[in-house]
Amino acid sequence: AQVGVVVEVRAAVGELGRIAPAHDSASGWVKGEVAGVPSGLMADTAREVFRPEHDLPRESMLFVYNKDPAHVDTWRDGLWAAVRILARHYNVQYLNVHDVVVAEQPQINYHIQPNTFKFILGWGAFGSPTDYFLVYIHTVLNDTHPKALCIGGNAVPPHRNVSKVYSLLFFETEWYRETISFHPLIRQAFGINTNIYHEIPGPRPPDKDFLYDVLMVGHFLPWKRHYMLLQKEGRRLAVGEIYQEYEISSEIVESLKAGGVEVTNMLPPRELADLYRRSRLVYFPMAIMGGGERAVLEARACGARVEVAEDNYKLQELQHLSPIPDHNVYAQKLLAGIRDMLDLFGTGNVTTRPPMPTNETVVEQRIRELIRNTCRPGEYCPYVVRHSP
């Protein structure tokens, strides 16, 4: 069983990768992410730390997600960037529940004191560790915090407690709206991290500078339909997560290699963005239940020519979506939905968080914010920010 108590800590849990030198960690230049591609991420981080919003008292929220710890350090998608913007408005605490094995239906002893958080925001598919954790603490442990879920994936709600547990559901694309239309409060929110996925100024590379004729991005699973990549001509590359625990994943990889396709595991974001820019065509043959929404928009934002399967009308719509929503749009939609949820609870203007210490200087507040953004998710920050005498 998992045992823990969420408590208020002055140096809060952060979201950026590993405890490294503050500048390197906050800028994302860690764990092999350097790709030589100009990015707005470093400048964005520096600006973010010193934004005046971080000098103001903020109430706390809990962000629950399930992410393989091996991939947390390179998590830089639109949701990651949007939650950083939410941190301008709320003191964000992070909780990774990746170790919850849903198939084992574990007992969870994770008690949160009432009013510790303004609300709880989760990210994950229905049936995921995030969903299991939030349903459990709500229905078994009687947790009363308002809860919202950013739905990842295409799974149909597997339980009858959806409207009881979640006061708000966020969905990514209009294609999914009907699936959750039974819920009284649903909002569309989606976007990509344009600090990483963007075009480089100037013309597209000449033909001789393209690295690949066809690039495909998607985990090596049956619904991605990698076999359709074999029908394409030229130098081809398939990028995605290779699941060692699934035999079918290895079989897909071997069939691609036998057909002359180059294969690599998932790449850090900047390297992937560079590949989008340096590929003649980015191909998305996956079935309609096979995901690909974010990757289509990321490739388009990098200026790539995109082709999707003719029978996948969900991705067909995204192929022509304009403008491409970025992480700022994503964050604003999340904030608007959260305000609507809190208004329903009558807690929109009720504070649950004490004000910042009056003897803490602006510089100390900003240093504390930088520390918060350089600690590994799920760990308490080892640094202590002391008040001036």
C-alpha positions as CSV (number, residue, x, y, z in Angstrom):
1,A,0.0,0.0,0.0
2,Q,1.1,3.6,-0.6
3,V,1.2,5.7,2.5
4,G,1.7,9.4,2.6
5,V,0.3,12.7,3.9
6,V,0.3,15.8,1.8
7,V,1.5,18.7,3.9
8,E,2.3,22.3,3.2
9,V,6.1,22.8,2.7
10,R,7.8,26.2,2.1
11,A,10.1,24.8,-0.6
12,A,7.4,23.1,-2.6
13,V,7.7,20.1,-4.9
14,G,8.6,21.2,-8.5
15,E,8.1,20.0,-12.0
16,L,11.3,20.3,-14.0
17,G,13.5,17.3,-14.1
18,R,16.4,16.5,-11.9
19,I,18.2,18.4,-9.2
20,A,20.9,19.9,-11.3
21,P,22.5,23.3,-11.3
22,A,19.5,25.6,-11.3
23,H,20.1,27.3,-14.7
24,D,20.7,24.0,-16.5
25,S,17.7,22.2,-14.9
26,A,15.3,25.2,-15.3
27,S,16.3,25.6,-18.9
28,G,15.8,21.9,-19.8
29,W,19.4,21.4,-20.9
30,V,19.7,18.1,-19.1
31,K,19.9,14.4,-19.9
32,G,21.0,14.7,-23.5
33,E,18.4,17.2,-24.7
34,V,20.9,19.5,-26.4
35,A,20.1,19.4,-30.1
36,G,21.6,22.6,-31.3
37,V,18.2,24.0,-32.2
38,P,17.4,27.5,-31.2
39,S,14.6,27.5,-28.6
40,G,12.7,30.0,-26.6
41,L,12.7,27.7,-23.6
42,M,15.7,29.1,-21.8
43,A,14.6,32.7,-22.1
44,D,11.1,31.7,-21.2
45,T,12.3,30.1,-18.0
46,A,14.3,33.2,-17.0
47,R,11.3,35.4,-17.6
48,E,9.0,33.1,-15.7
49,V,11.0,33.1,-12.5
50,F,10.9,36.8,-12.2
51,R,7.2,37.4,-13.2
52,P,5.5,39.7,-10.7
53,E,2.7,37.1,-10.2
54,H,5.1,35.0,-8.2
55,D,5.4,37.7,-5.6
56,L,1.7,37.5,-4.6
57,P,0.1,35.0,-2.2
58,R,-1.2,32.0,-4.0
59,E,-3.5,29.2,-2.9
60,S,-2.3,25.6,-3.4
61,M,-3.4,23.1,-6.0
62,L,-2.4,19.4,-6.4
63,F,-1.4,18.1,-9.8
64,V,-1.7,14.3,-10.0
65,Y,-0.2,12.5,-13.0
66,N,1.2,9.1,-14.0
67,K,4.5,9.3,-15.8
68,D,7.4,6.8,-16.0
69,P,10.1,8.4,-13.9
70,A,12.6,7.6,-16.6
71,H,10.7,10.1,-18.9
72,V,9.9,12.8,-16.4
73,D,13.2,14.6,-17.1
74,T,12.3,15.2,-20.7
75,W,8.6,15.9,-20.3
76,R,8.2,19.1,-22.2
77,D,4.8,18.9,-23.9
78,G,2.0,21.4,-24.0
79,L,0.5,20.3,-20.7
80,W,3.8,20.5,-18.9
81,A,4.2,24.1,-20.2
82,A,0.5,25.0,-19.4
83,V,0.9,23.8,-15.8
84,R,3.9,26.1,-15.4
85,I,1.6,28.9,-16.3
86,L,-1.0,27.7,-13.8
87,A,1.8,28.1,-11.2
88,R,1.5,31.9,-11.7
89,H,-1.9,31.6,-10.1
90,Y,-1.5,28.6,-7.7
91,N,1.2,27.1,-5.7
92,V,1.4,23.8,-7.6
93,Q,2.3,20.6,-5.7
94,Y,3.1,17.6,-7.9
95,L,2.3,13.9,-7.2
96,N,3.4,11.1,-9.6
97,V,1.3,8.0,-9.1
98,H,3.1,5.9,-11.7
99,D,3.8,3.2,-9.1
100,V,0.0,2.5,-8.7
101,V,-0.6,-0.8,-10.5
102,V,-4.3,-0.7,-11.4
103,A,-4.6,-4.4,-12.2
104,E,-3.7,-5.2,-8.6
105,Q,-6.5,-2.8,-7.3
106,P,-4.2,-1.7,-4.4
107,Q,-5.3,-0.1,-1.2
108,I,-4.2,3.5,-1.0
109,N,-3.5,5.1,2.3
110,Y,-3.0,8.7,1.1
111,H,-5.0,11.0,3.3
112,I,-5.2,14.7,2.5
113,Q,-6.4,17.1,5.2
114,P,-9.5,19.1,4.2
115,N,-8.8,22.5,2.6
116,T,-5.1,21.6,2.0
117,F,-5.7,22.5,-1.7
118,K,-8.0,24.7,-3.6
119,F,-8.6,21.8,-5.9
120,I,-7.0,18.7,-7.4
121,L,-6.2,18.5,-11.1
122,G,-5.3,15.1,-12.6
123,W,-3.9,14.1,-16.0
124,G,-4.4,10.6,-17.4
125,A,-6.8,8.3,-19.3
126,F,-9.8,6.7,-17.7
127,G,-8.6,3.5,-16.1
128,S,-5.1,4.9,-15.6
129,P,-3.2,5.1,-12.3
130,T,-4.2,8.8,-12.0
131,D,-7.9,7.9,-12.5
132,Y,-7.7,5.0,-10.0
133,F,-5.9,7.1,-7.4
134,L,-8.4,10.0,-7.6
135,V,-11.5,7.7,-7.6
136,Y,-10.1,5.8,-4.6
137,I,-9.4,8.8,-2.4
138,H,-12.8,10.3,-3.3
139,T,-15.0,7.2,-2.9
140,V,-13.1,5.2,-0.3
141,L,-11.2,7.9,1.7
142,N,-14.0,10.5,1.3
143,D,-11.7,13.2,0.1
144,T,-13.7,16.4,-0.4
145,H,-11.4,18.5,-2.6
146,P,-12.9,19.6,-6.0
147,K,-11.4,17.4,-8.7
148,A,-10.9,18.0,-12.4
149,L,-9.4,15.5,-14.9
150,C,-7.4,16.3,-18.1
151,I,-8.3,13.2,-20.1
152,G,-5.4,11.7,-21.9
153,G,-6.1,9.0,-24.4
154,N,-9.3,7.8,-26.0
155,A,-10.7,5.4,-23.4
156,V,-14.4,5.3,-22.6
157,P,-15.2,6.0,-18.9
158,P,-15.0,2.6,-17.3
159,H,-16.8,3.4,-14.1
160,R,-20.1,5.0,-13.0
161,N,-18.4,7.4,-10.6
162,V,-17.2,9.9,-13.2
163,S,-19.7,12.6,-12.5
164,K,-19.5,11.9,-8.7
165,V,-15.7,12.0,-8.5
166,Y,-14.9,14.7,-11.1
167,S,-16.5,18.1,-11.0
168,L,-14.9,19.0,-14.3
169,L,-13.6,17.1,-17.3
170,F,-11.1,18.5,-19.8
171,F,-11.0,16.8,-23.2
172,E,-8.4,17.5,-26.0
173,T,-10.3,17.3,-29.3
174,E,-13.9,17.8,-30.4
175,W,-13.9,14.2,-31.6
176,Y,-14.1,13.1,-27.9
177,R,-16.8,15.5,-26.8
178,E,-19.7,13.1,-27.3
179,T,-18.0,10.4,-25.2
180,I,-18.3,12.5,-22.1
181,S,-21.4,14.5,-23.0
182,F,-23.3,13.0,-20.0
183,H,-21.1,15.1,-17.6
184,P,-22.6,18.4,-16.6
185,L,-19.3,20.4,-16.9
186,I,-16.9,19.6,-19.7
187,R,-14.4,21.9,-21.4
188,Q,-12.0,21.6,-24.3
189,A,-8.4,22.4,-23.6
190,F,-5.3,21.4,-25.6
191,G,-2.2,22.9,-27.0
192,I,1.5,22.3,-27.8
193,N,4.7,23.7,-26.3
194,T,5.7,26.2,-28.9
195,N,8.8,27.1,-27.0
196,I,10.2,23.9,-28.5
197,Y,8.0,23.1,-31.5
198,H,8.2,26.0,-33.9
199,E,9.6,26.9,-37.2
200,I,13.1,28.2,-37.6
201,P,13.2,31.6,-39.4
202,G,14.1,31.3,-43.1
203,P,13.2,29.0,-45.9
204,R,12.7,25.3,-45.6
205,P,15.9,23.2,-46.1
206,P,16.8,22.3,-49.7
207,D,16.2,18.7,-50.7
208,K,19.8,17.7,-50.1
209,D,19.5,18.8,-46.4
210,F,16.5,16.6,-45.5
211,L,17.6,13.8,-43.2
212,Y,14.6,11.5,-44.0
213,D,12.1,11.2,-46.7
214,V,9.4,9.9,-44.3
215,L,9.2,10.2,-40.5
216,M,6.7,8.4,-38.4
217,V,6.2,9.2,-34.7
218,G,4.2,6.8,-32.5
219,H,4.7,4.1,-29.9
220,F,5.2,0.6,-31.3
221,L,1.8,-0.8,-30.7
222,P,-0.7,-2.4,-33.2
223,W,-3.2,0.6,-33.4
224,K,-0.4,2.8,-34.7
225,R,-0.4,0.7,-37.9
226,H,3.3,0.9,-38.6
227,Y,2.9,-1.6,-41.4
228,M,1.6,1.2,-43.6
229,L,5.0,2.9,-43.3
230,L,6.5,0.0,-45.3
231,Q,4.5,1.2,-48.3
232,K,6.3,4.5,-48.4
233,E,9.5,5.0,-50.4
234,G,12.8,6.6,-49.6
235,R,14.7,6.8,-46.3
236,R,12.3,6.1,-43.5
237,L,12.5,6.5,-39.7
238,A,10.1,5.3,-37.1
239,V,10.4,7.0,-33.6
240,G,8.5,5.8,-30.6
241,E,8.4,4.0,-27.3
242,I,9.5,0.4,-27.6
243,Y,7.7,-1.5,-24.8
244,Q,10.0,-4.4,-23.7
245,E,7.1,-5.9,-21.7
246,Y,5.0,-6.4,-24.8
247,E,6.1,-9.0,-27.3
248,I,4.0,-7.4,-30.1
249,S,6.1,-4.2,-29.7
250,S,9.3,-6.0,-30.4
251,E,7.7,-7.8,-33.3
252,I,6.6,-4.5,-34.9
253,V,10.2,-3.2,-34.6
254,E,11.7,-6.3,-36.2
255,S,9.2,-6.2,-39.1
256,L,10.1,-2.5,-39.8
257,K,13.8,-3.2,-39.7
258,A,13.3,-6.2,-42.1
259,G,11.6,-3.7,-44.4
260,G,14.4,-1.3,-44.4
261,V,13.0,1.2,-41.9
262,E,15.3,2.8,-39.4
263,V,13.9,2.6,-35.8
264,T,14.7,4.5,-32.6
265,N,13.2,4.9,-29.2
266,M,11.5,8.1,-28.3
267,L,13.7,11.1,-28.5
268,P,14.1,14.2,-26.3
269,P,11.8,17.0,-27.4
270,R,14.3,19.3,-29.1
271,E,15.8,16.4,-31.1
272,L,12.3,15.4,-32.2
273,A,11.5,19.0,-33.2
274,D,14.7,19.0,-35.3
275,L,13.6,15.8,-37.0
276,Y,10.2,17.3,-37.8
277,R,12.0,20.2,-39.5
278,R,14.5,18.0,-41.4
279,S,12.0,15.4,-42.7
280,R,10.4,15.7,-46.1
281,L,7.1,14.1,-44.9
282,V,5.8,13.3,-41.4
283,Y,3.4,10.4,-41.7
284,F,0.5,9.4,-39.3
285,P,-1.1,6.2,-40.4
286,M,-2.6,5.3,-37.0
287,A,-6.2,4.3,-36.5
288,I,-8.6,6.8,-35.1
289,M,-8.2,5.2,-31.6
290,G,-4.4,5.3,-32.0
291,G,-3.7,8.8,-30.7
292,G,-1.3,11.1,-32.6
293,E,-3.2,14.4,-31.9
294,R,-0.3,16.2,-30.2
295,A,2.3,14.9,-32.6
296,V,0.3,16.2,-35.7
297,L,0.2,19.7,-34.2
298,E,3.8,19.6,-33.1
299,A,5.0,18.6,-36.6
300,R,2.8,21.2,-38.3
301,A,4.2,23.9,-35.9
302,C,7.7,23.0,-37.0
303,G,6.7,23.6,-40.6
304,A,6.7,19.9,-41.6
305,R,4.5,18.6,-44.4
306,V,2.0,16.2,-42.7
307,E,0.0,13.2,-44.1
308,V,-2.5,11.3,-42.1
309,A,-4.5,8.2,-42.8
310,E,-7.6,8.8,-45.0
311,D,-9.9,6.9,-42.5
312,N,-8.8,8.9,-39.5
313,Y,-11.1,11.9,-39.6
314,K,-10.0,13.0,-36.1
315,L,-6.4,13.7,-37.3
316,Q,-7.7,15.0,-40.6
317,E,-9.4,17.8,-38.7
318,L,-6.2,18.6,-36.8
319,Q,-4.3,18.6,-40.1
320,H,-6.2,21.8,-41.1
321,L,-6.7,23.3,-37.6
322,S,-5.7,27.0,-37.6
323,P,-4.3,28.6,-35.6
324,I,-2.4,25.8,-33.9
325,P,-3.2,26.1,-30.2
326,D,-0.1,26.7,-28.0
327,H,0.6,26.2,-24.3
328,N,-0.7,29.7,-23.5
329,V,-4.1,28.9,-25.0
330,Y,-4.0,25.6,-23.2
331,A,-3.4,27.3,-19.8
332,Q,-6.0,29.9,-20.3
333,K,-8.6,27.3,-21.1
334,L,-7.6,25.3,-18.0
335,L,-7.9,28.4,-15.8
336,A,-11.3,29.3,-17.2
337,G,-12.6,25.8,-16.6
338,I,-11.2,25.7,-13.1
339,R,-12.9,29.1,-12.3
340,D,-16.2,27.7,-13.5
341,M,-15.7,24.6,-11.3
342,L,-14.9,26.6,-8.2
343,D,-17.8,28.9,-8.8
344,L,-20.1,25.9,-8.7
345,F,-18.6,25.0,-5.3
346,G,-18.9,28.5,-4.1
347,T,-15.2,28.6,-3.3
348,G,-14.0,30.9,-6.1
349,N,-13.1,33.7,-3.7
350,V,-12.5,31.7,-0.5
351,T,-8.9,31.4,0.5
352,T,-7.5,28.2,2.1
353,R,-3.8,29.3,2.1
354,P,-2.2,31.6,4.6
355,P,-0.4,34.7,3.2
356,M,3.3,34.6,2.5
357,P,5.5,35.6,5.5
358,T,5.7,39.4,5.7
359,N,9.4,39.3,6.5
360,E,10.3,37.5,3.3
361,T,11.9,39.7,0.7
362,V,11.0,39.8,-3.0
363,V,14.3,38.3,-3.8
364,E,13.8,35.5,-1.4
365,Q,10.4,34.8,-2.8
366,R,11.8,34.6,-6.3
367,I,14.7,32.4,-5.2
368,R,12.1,30.1,-3.6
369,E,10.2,30.0,-6.8
370,L,13.3,29.0,-8.8
371,I,14.0,26.3,-6.3
372,R,10.5,25.0,-6.6
373,N,10.9,24.7,-10.3
374,T,14.2,22.8,-10.1
375,C,13.2,19.9,-7.8
376,R,12.2,16.5,-9.0
377,P,8.5,15.6,-9.0
378,G,7.5,13.6,-6.0
379,E,10.4,14.7,-3.9
380,Y,10.7,17.4,-1.3
381,C,13.2,20.1,-2.1
382,P,16.5,19.7,-0.1
383,Y,17.2,23.5,0.0
384,V,16.1,25.8,2.7
385,V,15.3,29.5,2.0
386,R,16.0,31.5,5.1
387,H,14.5,34.8,6.0
388,S,16.7,37.9,6.4
389,P,17.2,38.8,10.0
